[in-house]
């Protein structure tokens, strides 16, 4: 005996799904806002990944990402004076 004043099973399921979607949307929005607010706090233009090129090279050697020969070769390249490419 239903007088039509209460939700059926489908209404409860739809309500639960909409609530879950609302919570998920809120979480995504908060994560996005946090990332956007921190975007300006990254390394400066002359730094890559939070340090100079030499610092990055040192970290890559320490982590085993590159071997000693590659490290020495790249370090020598960094030590060379920078020249502009030829115009034309």
C-alpha positions, 0 to 999 in steps of 0.5 A: 500500500503505497500512497506515492509519498515515498521514493521507491528503490530506484529513487534511493539508488539514483539518490546514492549515485548522485550523492557519490558523483557530487562528492567525487566532483567536490574532491576533484575540484579541491585537488585542482585548486590546490595544484593551481595554487601551488603552480607558481611555487615551482623552480625558477626559469634557470633551474630544472627540477628544483636545482641547477643543471649540475645539481640535476646531473649529480642527482641522476648519478646518485640515483643510478639513472646514469653511469659515471662515464655519461656523468663525466661527459655531460659534466664536461658539456655543461662546463663548456662556454655557451655559444650562440648558434650561427644566424641564417 
